[in-house]
Amino acid sequence: MSRKFKKGYFVRGQFVAEGSELDLQMKAELKGTDAASRTELKAESDKLQELGEQLMTLRTDLFNRLGLDEKLHDAILEAKRITNFEGKRRQMQYVGKLMRKQDEAMIDRIHAALDEQHNGSAHENLALHKAERWRDELIQDDTRLAAWMEAYPDTDSQQLRALIRQARKDAKPETPGAFPRYGRAYREIFQLVRQHLAGEDGPLNDGTIHDEEDEA
């Protein structure tokens, strides 16, 4: 015959025996959390404090763009100024406390800003890849020069042709089987392309290569 619980209580019309699994569950809920939940909360708290520490490494423009509340903003700046180990440790504990008060949207913005700093923005990466593709196509394919000039007619065509010729000369291996070399002209084509893609009209650096041949 199975042992019956003699003590208990009723919850919403249901008898809960003391010591039963349901009793332990109810008490854990009333207490607010169980041991496993406390461990999870501690881990989450540690992650937020680490995120606060990473905020200290964020470059100024990205940091200011976040729009942190005044307390967290000032706490981060103060932590960056403190050089004493114990003082910085205590300040970072305070930062961690403030981080736990941030809403999910702010945490997401912080993660996004850190990702942008480490990997560049999607727009910047796209612009770089586009410039690299144009540079390689201009050097490798004669027909791409006409396409470029049609898209960007303000380009100095004589200068670009000279750079392309020089880049091709530089790329020829000195010995059979050797890897191609990428000289100054290769870099300057990239700079020129980036300037036009970005709508910039600034000059290239002083090392611009000029071809002596007169082209129409």
C-alpha positions in Angstrom: 0.0 0.0 0.0 1.5 3.3 -1.0 2.2 6.0 1.6 -0.3 8.8 1.7 0.6 12.4 2.5 -1.3 13.6 5.6 -0.4 17.3 5.4 -1.1 19.6 2.6 -3.2 22.5 1.3 -5.7 23.4 -1.4 -4.8 25.6 -4.4 -7.7 26.5 -6.7 -9.7 23.5 -5.4 -6.8 21.0 -5.8 -5.2 19.3 -2.8 -1.4 19.7 -2.8 0.3 17.3 -0.4 3.4 18.5 1.4 6.5 17.0 0.0 5.0 16.1 -3.3 6.4 17.1 -6.7 3.5 19.6 -7.1 4.3 21.0 -3.6 7.9 21.6 -4.5 7.0 23.2 -7.8 4.5 25.5 -6.2 7.0 26.6 -3.5 9.7 27.2 -6.2 7.2 29.5 -8.1 6.3 31.3 -4.9 10.0 31.8 -4.1 10.5 33.3 -7.5 13.1 31.0 -9.0 14.8 27.7 -8.6 18.5 26.9 -8.5 18.6 26.3 -12.3 16.9 29.6 -12.9 19.3 31.4 -10.6 22.2 30.0 -12.5 20.7 31.2 -15.8 20.1 34.7 -14.4 23.7 34.8 -13.1 25.0 33.8 -16.5 22.8 36.4 -18.2 24.0 39.1 -15.8 27.7 38.2 -16.5 27.0 38.5 -20.3 25.5 41.9 -19.8 28.5 43.1 -17.8 30.8 41.8 -20.5 28.8 43.6 -23.1 29.2 46.8 -21.0 33.0 46.2 -21.0 32.9 45.9 -24.8 31.1 49.3 -24.9 34.3 50.8 -23.7 36.0 49.7 -26.9 33.4 51.2 -29.2 34.6 54.0 -31.4 33.2 57.5 -30.6 30.8 57.8 -33.6 29.2 54.5 -32.9 29.1 55.1 -29.2 27.3 58.4 -29.6 24.9 57.0 -32.1 23.5 54.5 -29.6 21.8 57.2 -27.6 22.4 55.6 -24.2 20.6 56.9 -21.2 22.7 59.5 -19.2 23.6 57.2 -16.3 25.0 54.4 -18.5 26.7 56.9 -20.9 28.5 58.7 -18.0 29.3 55.4 -16.3 31.1 54.1 -19.4 33.1 57.2 -19.8 34.1 57.2 -16.2 35.2 53.6 -16.4 37.4 54.5 -19.3 39.1 57.2 -17.3 39.7 55.0 -14.2 43.2 53.4 -14.2 43.2 51.9 -10.7 42.4 48.1 -11.0 40.0 47.9 -8.0 38.4 51.2 -8.9 37.7 50.0 -12.5 36.4 46.7 -11.2 33.9 48.4 -9.0 32.9 50.8 -11.8 32.3 47.9 -14.1 30.1 46.3 -11.6 28.1 49.4 -11.6 28.0 49.4 -15.4 26.8 45.8 -15.3 24.0 46.9 -12.9 22.9 49.6 -15.4 23.2 47.2 -18.3 20.6 44.9 -16.6 18.1 47.8 -16.7 18.4 48.3 -20.5 15.6 47.1 -22.7 16.0 44.5 -25.4 16.0 47.0 -28.2 19.0 48.8 -26.7 20.9 45.6 -26.2 20.2 44.8 -29.8 21.5 48.2 -30.9 24.7 47.7 -28.8 25.3 44.3 -30.4 24.8 45.8 -33.9 27.2 48.7 -33.2 29.9 46.3 -32.0 29.3 44.1 -35.1 29.6 47.1 -37.3 32.9 48.1 -35.7 34.3 44.6 -36.1 33.0 43.8 -39.6 32.0 47.1 -41.1 28.5 48.2 -42.1 26.7 46.3 -44.8 26.7 49.4 -46.9 30.5 49.9 -46.5 31.2 46.2 -47.4 28.9 46.4 -50.4 30.7 49.5 -51.6 34.1 47.9 -51.2 33.1 44.8 -53.1 31.6 46.8 -55.9 34.8 48.9 -56.2 37.0 45.8 -56.2 34.9 44.2 -58.9 35.1 47.2 -61.1 38.9 47.5 -60.6 39.4 43.8 -61.6 37.1 44.0 -64.6 38.7 47.1 -65.9 42.1 45.5 -65.7 41.1 42.2 -67.2 38.5 43.1 -69.8 38.9 45.9 -72.4 35.2 46.1 -72.9 34.6 47.2 -69.3 36.3 50.6 -69.9 33.5 51.7 -72.3 30.9 50.5 -69.8 32.6 52.5 -67.0 32.9 55.6 -69.1 29.2 55.4 -70.0 28.3 55.1 -66.3 30.8 57.7 -65.1 31.5 60.1 -67.9 33.3 62.6 -65.7 36.2 60.1 -65.3 39.5 61.2 -66.8 39.6 58.5 -69.5 43.2 59.2 -70.4 44.4 58.8 -66.8 42.3 55.6 -66.3 43.7 54.0 -69.5 47.2 54.8 -68.4 46.6 53.2 -65.0 45.1 50.1 -66.6 48.1 49.7 -68.9 50.5 50.1 -66.0 48.5 47.7 -63.8 48.7 45.1 -66.5 52.4 45.6 -66.9 53.0 45.3 -63.1 50.9 42.1 -62.9 53.1 40.2 -65.4 55.2 37.7 -63.5 58.9 38.2 -63.7 59.5 34.5 -64.0 57.2 31.8 -65.4 54.9 30.4 -62.7 55.4 33.3 -60.3 52.4 35.1 -58.8 51.3 38.4 -60.4 52.4 41.6 -58.7 50.0 44.3 -57.7 51.7 47.7 -57.9 50.8 51.3 -57.3 48.6 51.5 -60.4 46.4 48.6 -59.2 45.8 50.5 -55.9 45.1 53.8 -57.7 42.5 52.3 -59.9 40.7 51.1 -56.8 40.9 54.6 -55.3 39.6 56.2 -58.5 36.8 53.8 -58.8 35.8 54.3 -55.1 35.8 58.1 -55.5 33.4 57.9 -58.4 31.2 55.3 -56.9 30.8 57.5 -53.8 30.2 60.6 -55.9 33.5 62.1 -54.8 35.6 64.3 -57.1 38.8 64.6 -54.9 42.2 63.9 -56.5 44.2 60.8 -56.1 47.3 60.8 -54.1 50.5 62.5 -55.4 51.7 59.1 -56.8 49.3 59.2 -59.7 50.9 57.5 -62.7 50.9 59.5 -66.0 51.3 57.8 -69.4 53.4 59.7 -71.9 51.5 58.3 -74.9 48.9 60.7 -76.3 45.5 59.0 -76.5 42.3 60.3 -78.0 
